[in-house]
Amino acid sequence: MKVIVETDRLFLRQMNEDDFDALYLVLADTEIMQHYPYIFDEKKVREWIERNMNRYKETGFGLWAVCLKKTGEMIGDCGLTLQNIDGEILPEIGYHIRRDCQHKGYAKEAAKGVMDWAFINTDYPALYSCCKYTNEASIRTAESVGMRFEREYPDEANGTTHVSVIYR
Ligand SMILES: CC(C)(COP(=O)(O)OP(=O)(O)OC[C@H]1O[C@@H](n2cnc3c(N)ncnc32)[C@H](O)[C@@H]1OP(=O)(O)O)[C@@H](O)C(=O)NCCC(=O)NCCS
């Protein structure tokens, strides 16, 4: 297993099919699902893993498994993906943390690690984070690593998407 990002309490590594149970607990949660236009059933979670494994091959990055250093347990995902943001393909930092592990600074710690990784290992001049405009936890997490409001735009999935950005 190769550690891609290491922080004080966490390490991030590539996810794989064996992470299904852990990731299902993260994504198939009503609190988390309220911000998405679809239900995270078993099929969606398996597709999520497969899509990220394909991203690693295609771009060298994706959403990685966020694991506790103390136990090795996977408690969420965080990483870099290419997303269509208001018609442009841009690098986005995304994060999902299992509900019982939230409010402990893990998303902030993981996102900061991913941001540092991206500025060292890619040439992107800016990194973005997007979510539904009402997703305060996600917006606050982006801002906690230094991102700032960039724009809001109407889109089908979110109604209105809120975009945060940080420049290198
Ligand atoms: C967004 C999410 C990853 C945050 O995880 P977390 O580990 O609880 O976040 P942290 O503890 O690192 O907190 C980061 C910042 O967000 C704030 N925050 C966290 N949850 C919050 C909430 N429910 N409401 C308001 N602010 C919140 C924290 O206070 C902190 O800000 P601060 O440093 O200014 O105090 C988590 O809530 C989650 O998984 N949500 C569902 C998935 C999701 O919506 N992901 C983004 C999709 S685009």
The ligand as an ORCA input file, in Angstrom:
! r2SCAN-3c Opt
* xyz 0 1
  C     -18.170     18.428      4.593
  C     -17.588     17.378      5.540
  C     -16.612     16.505      4.748
  C     -16.864     18.092      6.704
  O     -16.240     17.069      7.476
  P     -15.682     17.308      8.959
  O     -14.554     16.359      9.166
  O     -16.803     17.283      9.908
  O     -15.118     18.817      8.852
  P     -14.050     19.472      9.845
  O     -14.277     18.991     11.222
  O     -12.701     19.310      9.250
  O     -14.488     20.993      9.754
  C     -14.062     21.834      8.701
  C     -14.742     23.188      8.842
  O     -16.142     23.086      8.530
  C     -16.933     23.492      9.660
  N     -18.091     22.584      9.692
  C     -18.066     21.223      9.732
  N     -19.322     20.736      9.747
  C     -20.148     21.810      9.718
  C     -21.558     21.947      9.694
  N     -22.386     20.860      9.707
  N     -22.070     23.199      9.626
  C     -21.261     24.271      9.588
  N     -19.912     24.212      9.616
  C     -19.368     22.985      9.665
  C     -16.027     23.339     10.838
  O     -16.425     24.204     11.894
  C     -14.687     23.737     10.255
  O     -14.584     25.143     10.094
  P     -13.557     26.020     10.970
  O     -12.197     25.417     10.757
  O     -13.730     27.362     10.396
  O     -14.058     25.867     12.381
  C     -18.706     16.478      6.143
  O     -19.667     17.298      6.744
  C     -19.374     15.612      5.128
  O     -18.922     14.510      4.818
  N     -20.509     16.098      4.576
  C     -21.249     15.355      3.586
  C     -20.502     15.186      2.288
  C     -20.390     16.464      1.528
  O     -21.331     17.230      1.477
  N     -19.211     16.649      0.905
  C     -18.988     17.766      0.031
  C     -19.726     17.471     -1.209
  S     -19.453     18.639     -2.469
*
